Amino acid sequence: MNQSLTRISLSKSSSDTYFILDRFDNKKIGKLLVKKDKIKVKLKEKYNNKSYKTEAKSLFLHPSADNWLELYWQHLKKINNIFTEIDEYSFPVHFEAGRLKRFKKDIFNRDIFLHPIAGKYWKKMKKAAKKDGIKLQVVSAFRSIQYQKKLILNKIDKGQKLEEILKVNVLPGFSEHHTGFAIDLTSKGEAVLEEEFEKSDAFTWLVKNANQFGFYLSYPRNNSTGVIYEPWHWCFQPDF
């Protein structure tokens, strides 16, 4: 658990008012008001969700973020108790995006959702690739924690063992796709979610250029996480 799991920051506006800011682009998403020892969180309508309110109150009372991280950890333990005990699970925890923006369609004609700043740089990267004759396509982007849970349950229902599933899919709360920063990519006529994608011109272009747009290969060959090599999986790093 670490500080990177916080999605927001608080900026003091007056003696009893704090602006709630998205930590990744400083977008103002609401206010925290303190009156007579009572804390009230007001979020803009499109960002109005329970977890943001919990995080804002927790960060006000415990600026180190330790309390918020513990609350989030307990939340993940409840979600994963049908699968396994996560205290010994070695993967890094990832927050679930509170702000998402729609960016056209993926190859399955589903809406693509990304955090606005990740989507901004995705569009720039896609445009640059197109200029070089590479047509990048999204296979998958944001996935909620509940979606991840259903994904694993569906595989178990089909007879797959959890041990084998976790070589391909991480537990809910541990996927970069929750953050709204991760995208699985392919290119027209190329392999989809297969190692063979590394032989494509698109992958060669990504290796050479993706870092310029803040996207990094999360699971290279022989990575230490235990996840299989995924040449298609790229994640945006806001502080690149």
C-alpha positions in Angstrom: 0.0 0.0 0.0 1.4 3.4 -0.9 0.6 7.1 -1.4 0.0 6.5 -5.1 -3.4 5.0 -4.3 -4.8 8.4 -3.5 -6.8 9.8 -6.4 -7.4 13.3 -4.9 -5.7 16.1 -3.0 -7.1 18.8 -0.8 -6.2 22.5 -1.3 -7.3 25.0 1.3 -9.5 27.7 0.0 -10.6 29.5 3.2 -10.6 28.8 7.0 -13.4 26.2 6.6 -13.3 25.2 2.9 -11.0 23.0 0.9 -11.1 22.4 -2.8 -11.0 18.7 -3.8 -8.7 18.2 -6.7 -8.0 15.3 -9.0 -4.4 14.5 -8.1 -3.4 13.7 -11.7 -4.5 16.9 -13.5 -5.6 19.2 -10.7 -9.2 19.3 -12.0 -11.5 20.7 -9.3 -14.1 18.1 -8.6 -15.7 19.4 -5.4 -15.4 21.0 -2.0 -14.9 19.8 1.6 -16.5 22.1 4.2 -15.7 22.0 7.9 -18.3 23.6 10.2 -18.7 23.1 14.0 -16.5 19.9 13.8 -18.7 18.5 11.1 -17.3 17.6 7.7 -19.4 17.8 4.6 -18.3 16.9 1.1 -19.9 18.4 -2.0 -18.9 16.9 -5.3 -19.8 18.1 -8.8 -22.7 15.9 -10.0 -20.8 13.9 -12.5 -18.2 13.0 -9.9 -20.6 12.3 -7.1 -19.6 8.8 -5.8 -19.3 7.4 -2.3 -15.7 6.4 -2.6 -14.6 10.0 -3.5 -16.5 11.3 -0.4 -14.9 8.6 1.8 -11.4 9.4 0.5 -11.8 13.2 0.9 -13.0 12.9 4.5 -10.2 10.4 5.3 -7.5 12.6 3.8 -8.7 15.6 5.7 -8.6 13.7 9.0 -5.5 11.7 8.3 -3.3 13.7 5.7 -0.7 10.9 5.6 -3.3 8.8 3.7 -2.7 5.7 5.9 -6.3 5.7 7.0 -7.7 5.9 3.5 -5.3 3.1 2.3 -6.5 0.9 5.2 -10.1 1.5 4.3 -9.5 0.6 0.7 -7.6 -2.5 1.6 -10.4 -3.7 3.8 -12.8 -3.1 0.9 -10.7 -5.2 -1.3 -10.5 -8.0 1.2 -14.3 -8.2 1.3 -14.5 -8.4 -2.5 -11.8 -11.1 -2.8 -12.9 -13.3 0.2 -14.7 -15.6 -2.3 -11.4 -16.2 -4.1 -8.5 -16.1 -1.6 -6.9 -14.3 1.3 -5.1 -11.2 -0.2 -2.7 -10.4 2.6 -0.1 -12.6 1.0 -1.0 -11.6 -2.6 2.1 -10.1 -4.1 0.6 -7.8 -6.8 0.4 -4.0 -6.3 -3.0 -2.6 -5.4 -4.6 -0.2 -7.8 -7.3 2.4 -7.2 -10.5 2.5 -9.2 -10.9 5.6 -11.4 -13.4 8.1 -10.2 -13.2 10.3 -13.3 -13.7 8.7 -16.7 -14.2 10.1 -20.2 -15.5 8.2 -23.2 -13.2 7.9 -26.2 -14.9 6.3 -29.2 -15.1 2.5 -29.6 -12.8 -0.5 -29.1 -12.5 -3.3 -31.6 -15.6 -4.9 -30.2 -17.6 -1.8 -30.7 -17.7 -1.1 -26.9 -17.3 2.4 -25.5 -13.7 3.2 -24.5 -13.4 4.8 -21.1 -10.2 6.3 -19.8 -9.1 8.9 -17.2 -9.2 12.2 -19.1 -5.5 12.8 -18.9 -4.7 9.3 -20.1 -7.2 9.7 -22.9 -5.7 13.0 -23.9 -2.3 11.3 -24.4 -3.8 8.2 -26.0 -5.3 10.4 -28.7 -1.9 12.1 -29.3 -0.2 8.7 -29.5 -2.8 7.3 -31.9 -2.4 10.4 -34.1 1.4 10.1 -34.1 1.3 6.4 -35.0 -1.2 7.1 -37.8 1.3 9.6 -39.3 3.8 6.8 -39.4 1.4 4.4 -41.1 0.4 2.5 -37.9 -3.3 2.2 -37.0 -3.4 1.5 -33.3 -6.7 0.0 -32.0 -8.0 -0.5 -28.4 -8.9 -4.0 -27.3 -9.8 -3.1 -23.7 -9.5 0.0 -21.5 -11.1 0.8 -18.1 -12.5 -2.2 -16.2 -14.2 -1.8 -12.9 -13.4 -3.9 -9.8 -16.8 -5.5 -10.1 -16.2 -6.3 -13.8 -12.9 -8.0 -12.8 -14.7 -10.1 -10.2 -17.3 -11.2 -12.7 -14.6 -12.0 -15.2 -12.9 -14.4 -12.8 -16.1 -15.9 -11.6 -17.2 -16.7 -15.2 -13.9 -18.5 -15.8 -14.3 -20.5 -12.6 -17.8 -21.4 -13.7 -16.3 -22.8 -17.0 -14.1 -25.1 -15.0 -10.8 -23.2 -14.9 -8.7 -23.3 -11.8 -8.1 -20.0 -9.9 -4.3 -20.7 -10.0 -4.4 -20.8 -13.8 -6.7 -17.8 -14.2 -4.4 -15.6 -12.1 -1.6 -16.1 -14.5 -3.6 -14.1 -17.0 -6.0 -12.1 -14.8 -5.2 -10.5 -11.5 -7.6 -10.3 -8.6 -10.1 -7.5 -8.3 -8.4 -4.4 -7.0 -5.0 -5.3 -8.5 -5.6 -4.6 -12.2 -4.1 -1.5 -13.9 -7.3 -1.4 -15.9 -9.2 -0.2 -12.8 -7.2 3.1 -12.9 -8.4 4.3 -16.3 -4.8 4.5 -17.4 -4.3 1.1 -18.9 -5.1 0.0 -22.5 -4.7 -3.2 -24.3 -3.7 -2.5 -27.9 -3.6 -4.2 -31.3 -3.5 -3.0 -34.9 -5.7 -4.0 -37.9 -5.0 -7.5 -39.0 -2.7 -8.2 -36.0 -3.1 -10.7 -33.1 -5.4 -9.8 -30.3 -4.2 -10.4 -26.8 -1.6 -12.8 -28.1 2.2 -12.8 -27.7 2.4 -12.9 -31.5 1.6 -9.1 -31.4 5.2 -8.5 -30.6 6.1 -9.3 -34.2 3.9 -6.5 -35.5 4.9 -3.1 -36.8 2.6 -1.6 -34.3 4.5 -3.2 -31.4 7.8 -2.1 -32.8 6.4 1.5 -33.1 5.1 1.4 -29.5 8.5 0.2 -28.1 10.2 3.1 -29.8 7.6 5.8 -29.2 5.0 5.1 -26.5 7.2 6.4 -23.7 7.1 9.9 -25.3 3.3 9.9 -24.6 3.6 8.5 -21.1 2.7 4.9 -21.9 4.8 2.1 -20.7 4.8 -1.7 -21.2 3.6 -3.1 -17.9 4.5 -6.8 -18.3 7.6 -7.3 -20.4 9.1 -10.7 -20.9 10.4 -12.4 -17.7 8.8 -9.7 -15.5 8.9 -10.2 -11.8 5.1 -10.0 -11.2 4.2 -13.5 -12.3 1.9 -12.2 -15.1 2.6 -13.6 -18.5 4.4 -11.5 -21.1 1.8 -9.0 -22.5 3.2 -7.0 -25.4 -0.3 -5.5 -25.9 -0.7 -4.0 -22.4 0.4 -0.4 -22.0 -0.2 1.9 -19.0 -0.1 5.6 -18.8 2.1 7.1 -16.1 0.9 10.7 -15.2 4.3 11.9 -14.1 6.2 10.8 -17.2 
